[in-house]
Amino acid sequence: SHLLQYDVLTELPNSTLLGDRLNQSLALSRRHDKQLAVMFLGLDRFKRINNALGHPTGDEMLKRVGQSLVACVRASDSVFRYGSDEFVVILADIHHPQQTKGIAEK
């Protein structure tokens, strides 16, 4: 079901779907002899934002972070909401480690 695999707030795939997509990405990477990268992103001091500005503001921030991550990666990449303030990005078909640095800096 959609609700079990996608985060209600951000509408991103969640940790349930992450395992499946990661296995698929690894299999494709091996089959086509390509590299992939996995980025784990956590929002530092996010709890302070929730405490100081309230949960609605924190929720809006999480939505915007998710949207920003999706906008920064290619269509072949995947963005997941992994935990309360954590996101995971699977970057497919990486030709050089500098690619990941460029995406991370965005």
Rosetta constraint file for C-alpha pairs under 8 A:
AtomPair CA 1 CA 5 HARMONIC 6.75 0.50
AtomPair CA 2 CA 6 HARMONIC 5.94 0.50
AtomPair CA 3 CA 7 HARMONIC 7.19 0.50
AtomPair CA 3 CA 8 HARMONIC 7.04 0.50
AtomPair CA 4 CA 16 HARMONIC 7.30 0.50
AtomPair CA 5 CA 13 HARMONIC 5.78 0.50
AtomPair CA 5 CA 14 HARMONIC 5.58 0.50
AtomPair CA 5 CA 15 HARMONIC 7.55 0.50
AtomPair CA 5 CA 16 HARMONIC 5.59 0.50
AtomPair CA 5 CA 17 HARMONIC 5.32 0.50
AtomPair CA 6 CA 11 HARMONIC 5.76 0.50
AtomPair CA 6 CA 12 HARMONIC 5.49 0.50
AtomPair CA 6 CA 13 HARMONIC 4.19 0.50
AtomPair CA 6 CA 14 HARMONIC 4.96 0.50
AtomPair CA 6 CA 17 HARMONIC 7.55 0.50
AtomPair CA 7 CA 11 HARMONIC 4.97 0.50
AtomPair CA 7 CA 12 HARMONIC 5.44 0.50
AtomPair CA 7 CA 13 HARMONIC 5.99 0.50
AtomPair CA 7 CA 14 HARMONIC 5.37 0.50
AtomPair CA 7 CA 81 HARMONIC 6.77 0.50
AtomPair CA 8 CA 12 HARMONIC 7.91 0.50
AtomPair CA 9 CA 59 HARMONIC 7.24 0.50
AtomPair CA 9 CA 63 HARMONIC 6.79 0.50
AtomPair CA 10 CA 62 HARMONIC 6.91 0.50
AtomPair CA 10 CA 63 HARMONIC 4.88 0.50
AtomPair CA 10 CA 66 HARMONIC 6.37 0.50
AtomPair CA 10 CA 67 HARMONIC 7.96 0.50
AtomPair CA 10 CA 81 HARMONIC 7.56 0.50
AtomPair CA 12 CA 66 HARMONIC 7.34 0.50
AtomPair CA 12 CA 79 HARMONIC 6.85 0.50
AtomPair CA 12 CA 80 HARMONIC 5.51 0.50
AtomPair CA 12 CA 81 HARMONIC 6.02 0.50
AtomPair CA 13 CA 17 HARMONIC 5.98 0.50
AtomPair CA 13 CA 18 HARMONIC 7.04 0.50
AtomPair CA 13 CA 79 HARMONIC 7.15 0.50
AtomPair CA 13 CA 80 HARMONIC 4.93 0.50
AtomPair CA 13 CA 81 HARMONIC 6.37 0.50
AtomPair CA 14 CA 18 HARMONIC 6.22 0.50
AtomPair CA 14 CA 80 HARMONIC 5.35 0.50
AtomPair CA 14 CA 81 HARMONIC 5.00 0.50
AtomPair CA 14 CA 82 HARMONIC 5.68 0.50
AtomPair CA 15 CA 19 HARMONIC 6.80 0.50
AtomPair CA 15 CA 80 HARMONIC 6.90 0.50
AtomPair CA 15 CA 81 HARMONIC 6.67 0.50
AtomPair CA 15 CA 82 HARMONIC 4.88 0.50
AtomPair CA 15 CA 83 HARMONIC 7.45 0.50
AtomPair CA 16 CA 20 HARMONIC 7.56 0.50
AtomPair CA 17 CA 21 HARMONIC 6.19 0.50
AtomPair CA 18 CA 22 HARMONIC 5.85 0.50
AtomPair CA 18 CA 80 HARMONIC 6.72 0.50
AtomPair CA 18 CA 82 HARMONIC 7.90 0.50
AtomPair CA 19 CA 23 HARMONIC 6.21 0.50
AtomPair CA 20 CA 24 HARMONIC 6.29 0.50
AtomPair CA 21 CA 25 HARMONIC 6.01 0.50
AtomPair CA 22 CA 26 HARMONIC 6.06 0.50
AtomPair CA 22 CA 90 HARMONIC 7.40 0.50
AtomPair CA 23 CA 27 HARMONIC 6.16 0.50
AtomPair CA 24 CA 28 HARMONIC 6.20 0.50
AtomPair CA 25 CA 29 HARMONIC 5.97 0.50
AtomPair CA 25 CA 36 HARMONIC 7.74 0.50
AtomPair CA 25 CA 92 HARMONIC 7.13 0.50
AtomPair CA 26 CA 30 HARMONIC 6.17 0.50
AtomPair CA 26 CA 36 HARMONIC 7.57 0.50
AtomPair CA 27 CA 31 HARMONIC 6.05 0.50
AtomPair CA 28 CA 32 HARMONIC 6.05 0.50
AtomPair CA 28 CA 34 HARMONIC 7.96 0.50
AtomPair CA 29 CA 33 HARMONIC 5.65 0.50
AtomPair CA 29 CA 34 HARMONIC 4.74 0.50
AtomPair CA 29 CA 35 HARMONIC 5.89 0.50
AtomPair CA 29 CA 36 HARMONIC 6.71 0.50
AtomPair CA 29 CA 92 HARMONIC 7.65 0.50
AtomPair CA 29 CA 93 HARMONIC 7.28 0.50
AtomPair CA 30 CA 34 HARMONIC 6.43 0.50
AtomPair CA 30 CA 35 HARMONIC 7.94 0.50
AtomPair CA 34 CA 93 HARMONIC 5.58 0.50
AtomPair CA 34 CA 94 HARMONIC 6.95 0.50
AtomPair CA 34 CA 95 HARMONIC 7.63 0.50
AtomPair CA 35 CA 92 HARMONIC 6.95 0.50
AtomPair CA 35 CA 93 HARMONIC 5.47 0.50
AtomPair CA 35 CA 94 HARMONIC 5.13 0.50
AtomPair CA 35 CA 95 HARMONIC 6.83 0.50
AtomPair CA 36 CA 90 HARMONIC 7.17 0.50
AtomPair CA 36 CA 91 HARMONIC 5.52 0.50
AtomPair CA 36 CA 92 HARMONIC 4.67 0.50
AtomPair CA 36 CA 93 HARMONIC 5.50 0.50
AtomPair CA 36 CA 94 HARMONIC 5.29 0.50
AtomPair CA 37 CA 90 HARMONIC 5.91 0.50
AtomPair CA 37 CA 91 HARMONIC 5.02 0.50
AtomPair CA 37 CA 92 HARMONIC 6.70 0.50
AtomPair CA 37 CA 94 HARMONIC 6.99 0.50
AtomPair CA 37 CA 100 HARMONIC 7.21 0.50
AtomPair CA 38 CA 88 HARMONIC 6.95 0.50
AtomPair CA 38 CA 89 HARMONIC 5.71 0.50
AtomPair CA 38 CA 90 HARMONIC 4.65 0.50
AtomPair CA 38 CA 91 HARMONIC 6.19 0.50
AtomPair CA 39 CA 88 HARMONIC 5.52 0.50
AtomPair CA 39 CA 89 HARMONIC 5.03 0.50
AtomPair CA 39 CA 90 HARMONIC 6.51 0.50
AtomPair CA 39 CA 91 HARMONIC 7.87 0.50
AtomPair CA 40 CA 86 HARMONIC 7.20 0.50
AtomPair CA 40 CA 87 HARMONIC 6.00 0.50
AtomPair CA 40 CA 88 HARMONIC 4.65 0.50
AtomPair CA 40 CA 89 HARMONIC 6.66 0.50
AtomPair CA 41 CA 86 HARMONIC 5.55 0.50
AtomPair CA 41 CA 87 HARMONIC 5.06 0.50
AtomPair CA 41 CA 88 HARMONIC 6.09 0.50
AtomPair CA 42 CA 85 HARMONIC 5.76 0.50
AtomPair CA 42 CA 86 HARMONIC 4.39 0.50
AtomPair CA 42 CA 87 HARMONIC 6.40 0.50
AtomPair CA 43 CA 85 HARMONIC 5.59 0.50
AtomPair CA 43 CA 86 HARMONIC 6.53 0.50
AtomPair CA 45 CA 49 HARMONIC 7.13 0.50
AtomPair CA 46 CA 50 HARMONIC 6.60 0.50
AtomPair CA 46 CA 58 HARMONIC 7.65 0.50
AtomPair CA 46 CA 85 HARMONIC 6.84 0.50
AtomPair CA 47 CA 51 HARMONIC 6.11 0.50
AtomPair CA 48 CA 52 HARMONIC 5.85 0.50
AtomPair CA 49 CA 53 HARMONIC 5.56 0.50
AtomPair CA 49 CA 54 HARMONIC 7.04 0.50
AtomPair CA 49 CA 57 HARMONIC 7.75 0.50
AtomPair CA 49 CA 58 HARMONIC 6.18 0.50
AtomPair CA 50 CA 54 HARMONIC 4.65 0.50
AtomPair CA 50 CA 55 HARMONIC 4.96 0.50
AtomPair CA 50 CA 56 HARMONIC 7.99 0.50
AtomPair CA 50 CA 57 HARMONIC 6.99 0.50
AtomPair CA 50 CA 58 HARMONIC 5.13 0.50
AtomPair CA 51 CA 55 HARMONIC 7.45 0.50
AtomPair CA 53 CA 57 HARMONIC 6.07 0.50
AtomPair CA 53 CA 58 HARMONIC 7.32 0.50
AtomPair CA 54 CA 58 HARMONIC 6.43 0.50
AtomPair CA 55 CA 59 HARMONIC 5.90 0.50
AtomPair CA 56 CA 60 HARMONIC 6.21 0.50
AtomPair CA 57 CA 61 HARMONIC 6.21 0.50
AtomPair CA 58 CA 62 HARMONIC 6.29 0.50
AtomPair CA 59 CA 63 HARMONIC 6.31 0.50
AtomPair CA 60 CA 64 HARMONIC 6.24 0.50
AtomPair CA 61 CA 65 HARMONIC 6.10 0.50
AtomPair CA 62 CA 66 HARMONIC 6.17 0.50
AtomPair CA 62 CA 85 HARMONIC 7.29 0.50
AtomPair CA 63 CA 67 HARMONIC 6.21 0.50
AtomPair CA 64 CA 68 HARMONIC 5.99 0.50
AtomPair CA 65 CA 69 HARMONIC 6.15 0.50
AtomPair CA 66 CA 70 HARMONIC 6.30 0.50
AtomPair CA 66 CA 79 HARMONIC 7.66 0.50
AtomPair CA 66 CA 81 HARMONIC 7.59 0.50
AtomPair CA 66 CA 87 HARMONIC 7.84 0.50
AtomPair CA 67 CA 71 HARMONIC 6.19 0.50
AtomPair CA 68 CA 72 HARMONIC 6.22 0.50
AtomPair CA 69 CA 73 HARMONIC 6.57 0.50
AtomPair CA 69 CA 79 HARMONIC 6.93 0.50
AtomPair CA 70 CA 74 HARMONIC 7.91 0.50
AtomPair CA 70 CA 78 HARMONIC 7.71 0.50
AtomPair CA 70 CA 79 HARMONIC 6.28 0.50
AtomPair CA 72 CA 103 HARMONIC 6.72 0.50
AtomPair CA 72 CA 106 HARMONIC 6.60 0.50
AtomPair CA 73 CA 77 HARMONIC 6.12 0.50
AtomPair CA 73 CA 78 HARMONIC 7.84 0.50
AtomPair CA 73 CA 91 HARMONIC 7.78 0.50
AtomPair CA 73 CA 103 HARMONIC 6.98 0.50
AtomPair CA 76 CA 91 HARMONIC 7.58 0.50
AtomPair CA 76 CA 92 HARMONIC 6.35 0.50
AtomPair CA 77 CA 89 HARMONIC 7.20 0.50
AtomPair CA 77 CA 90 HARMONIC 5.61 0.50
AtomPair CA 77 CA 91 HARMONIC 4.81 0.50
AtomPair CA 77 CA 92 HARMONIC 5.56 0.50
AtomPair CA 78 CA 89 HARMONIC 5.59 0.50
AtomPair CA 78 CA 90 HARMONIC 5.11 0.50
AtomPair CA 78 CA 91 HARMONIC 6.78 0.50
AtomPair CA 79 CA 87 HARMONIC 7.10 0.50
AtomPair CA 79 CA 88 HARMONIC 5.83 0.50
AtomPair CA 79 CA 89 HARMONIC 4.50 0.50
AtomPair CA 79 CA 90 HARMONIC 6.54 0.50
AtomPair CA 80 CA 87 HARMONIC 5.53 0.50
AtomPair CA 80 CA 88 HARMONIC 5.10 0.50
AtomPair CA 80 CA 89 HARMONIC 6.30 0.50
AtomPair CA 81 CA 85 HARMONIC 7.93 0.50
AtomPair CA 81 CA 86 HARMONIC 6.16 0.50
AtomPair CA 81 CA 87 HARMONIC 4.49 0.50
AtomPair CA 81 CA 88 HARMONIC 6.42 0.50
AtomPair CA 82 CA 86 HARMONIC 5.25 0.50
AtomPair CA 82 CA 87 HARMONIC 4.96 0.50
AtomPair CA 82 CA 88 HARMONIC 6.12 0.50
AtomPair CA 83 CA 87 HARMONIC 6.86 0.50
AtomPair CA 91 CA 100 HARMONIC 7.72 0.50
AtomPair CA 94 CA 99 HARMONIC 6.75 0.50
AtomPair CA 94 CA 100 HARMONIC 7.72 0.50
AtomPair CA 95 CA 99 HARMONIC 7.34 0.50
AtomPair CA 96 CA 100 HARMONIC 7.88 0.50
AtomPair CA 97 CA 101 HARMONIC 6.93 0.50
AtomPair CA 98 CA 102 HARMONIC 6.24 0.50
AtomPair CA 99 CA 103 HARMONIC 6.39 0.50
AtomPair CA 100 CA 104 HARMONIC 6.03 0.50
AtomPair CA 101 CA 105 HARMONIC 6.12 0.50
AtomPair CA 102 CA 106 HARMONIC 6.57 0.50
